[in-house]
Amino acid sequence: MAASPRSTPGPLRRWLVLLLKVGAIGLVAALVALVIAVMITRSSLPEYRELQSSPNGQMVRVHAADGTVIVSLGPSYGEWLPYDRLPPVMVDAMVSVEDRRFDYHPGVDPIGIVRSGWVRLQRGHWAQGGSTITQQIARNIFLTNNRTFGRKFREIIIAMAMERKFSKHQIMELYLNRVYFGGGAYGVDAASRKFFGHAGDRLTLPEAAIIAGLVKAPSHYSPTADAEAAITRAQVVLETMREAGKITAAQAAAANPSSVKLAPEPRQNSVRYFTDWALAQLDQLIDETTEPIDVWTTLDLRMQRSADAAIRANAPPGAQGALVALERDGAVRAMVGGTDYVTSIYNRATQSVRQPGSAFKLFVYLAALEAGHTPDETVVDQPIDIDGWKPRNSNGKFAGQIDLRTAFAFSVNTVAAQLGADVGFPTIADMARRFGISTPVNTHPSMVLGTSDVRLIDMTRAFASVDAKGISVVPYGILKVTAGKGRILYEHEVDDSRVLVAPWVTAQMTDLLQTAVATGTGRAAQLGRPVAGKTGTTSSNKDGWFLGFSSGLTAGVWMGRDDAHPVSGLAGGRAPAQAFHDFMERAVADRKVEPFETQVTLPEWQLEPDDETYFSNATSAPQVDENGLPLEQASPPEEPSPDEAAPPPPTSSRARPEATQPLDQQWLDSVLGRKRQGK
């Protein structure tokens, strides 16, 4: 009898059976490999205590001069809440919206993975997450957010290993204390304190719904960034909790996220102008580090509040204002870069470059004093023509014969132009650079009236160097940087070795600056104690400046519009001088009154202009003519005592000994940093 066709196995069936056997063997091998991988990974996982104490990212705490923390940057971690202190509504909300089968899966959710993979095939990209809570914490702690199959496989292995090593309660505790909720807040407690102003163990149902909704997109659903989006997302969380059976319909209806009172956002006040400027210098001060650091600064919070108030109260409508205050050693005590940091983070104290107007005459008169002019010297306020440039005074008048002190006090432009022509415009530009002006300075005749753009912090530094008797002042804001248990990474050292001009030059300059406040254009800056300063106003009232010092503190104020349009009524002697007064009145209130040292022994060539008298007090050095050849002398001059010896006059167009000069001129030139003529 012939065999039935159905009893004879066909080739296709044999292949199917073979494939099933191979597939079964492969599946068993894969499962064995998976188990081995999970067990190996489990053994390499850190202990739970280590995971509790290993936050992500670097924390930077910035301290004021009194030690107060004025800003914390980087991730914020609240109190670690053990599982029994986590609000049940927070746990239920997170499970409902992020991992509904959390209590039952082994670290991965096959249903979620299949659903996520199917959506990926349909759309061509990852559009729906299939990660469990365990996978999320595995990714956050051990992996990156790169969406690749290799990273996803490692994430699955680690998640399954974590489920083998830790309990569900431990995993949930770890997750809720480490997950990122936006705004720099990591963990439920940090998020609760940031958004609601109270500890995380006191969360209500609607608050928990808001926080749980943040995990999907922290920046988008942040209640401080978009309250409406946060409320809408919280409603979705509440509905999901109802569907999961975590809350009843009545509880969902009673919970009203829109009624939740948010904690007020910390005011981004003017302190941030200072911290932004100071922290930008960290890369040059310390080597790169990931450990938390503390930055100890020079900022005086009381002065900072006074500076902020002075600028806000005095800046004209529509105009901006800036203020910098320096100690004699360069320590920045206050810095305001604008009227409102929230509106504009642009720091006009350190970044903006504007024309200083007559405030630039500081360098004109410094150069003139060094060249031999004196405050009591008589000059003529009259029309002047310098290569076609004819400066005018602000009042359109000419006063005739006046002394330099009066010319400076009332900011007479024609006299400044005459001094510039006398000492040389390149000499004035060199003086400005010597005193810390870091922006380009032109050498056109009009430069004496402040036509070169400068920064407020540079101008303030220059005035502080005058107060420091000619010692270079370099602004700094960071005292030290520490890490760990006070380990010092950087500590500032003041360098007071650089002498810019001789003390008698700054003494005379202080005399002029004091007169400008006492009787001149800066009268609004008077404090009832010695004050020295100078106003500055640019053409069409586009900029107003006042810079000055008293009792060891120097402050500079600028006001104007960012678009450089005119500001009606703006002048250095008005709003800027008043802001200086309002700030300094409080800033130096507790300081000892310091009289200025304006009476000093001047070089003898200034006190004794007569040639014969001058040479009767010459040093024992041989005398030379203008070519450096020795002069014949009938007898050697009498050697004076060290107290009687005086340096010879520097080069100037004013009357002075010109036929001969002592060789000690070379020493004077080297000390003052001047180049001798012909060299």
Secondary structure, DSSP 8 states (H G I E B T S, - for coil): ----GGGS--HHHHHHHHHHHHHHHHHHHHHHHHHHHHHHHHHHS--HHHHHT--SS--EEEE-TTS-EEEEES-EE-----GGGS-HHHHHHHHHHH-TTTTTSSSS-HHHHHHHHHHHHHHSS--S----HHHHHHHHHHS-----HHHHHHHHHHHHHHHHHS-HHHHHHHHHHHSB-STTEESHHHHHHHHHSS-GGG--HHHHHHHHHHTT-TTTS-TTT-HHHHHHHHHHHHHHHHHTTSS-HHHHHH--GGG----------THHHHHHHHHTTHHHHS----S-EEEEE---HHHHHHHHHHHHHHS-TT-EEEEEEEETT-BEEEEE-SS-TTT----TTTT--B--GGGGHHHHHHHHHHTT--TT-EEEE----BTTB----TTS---EEEEHHHHHHTT-HHHHHHHHHHH-HHHHHHHHHHTT--S----SGGGGG--S-B-HHHHHHHHHHHHTTTB----B-EEEEEETTTEEEEE-------B-S-HHHHHHHHHHHHHHHHTSTTGGG--SS--EEEEEE-GGG-EEEEEEEETTEEEEEEEE-TT----TT--TTTHHHHHHHHHHHHHTTTS------------HHHH---HHHHHHT--SS--B-TTS-B---SS------TTT------S-SSS---S-B-TTHHHHHHHHT---TT-
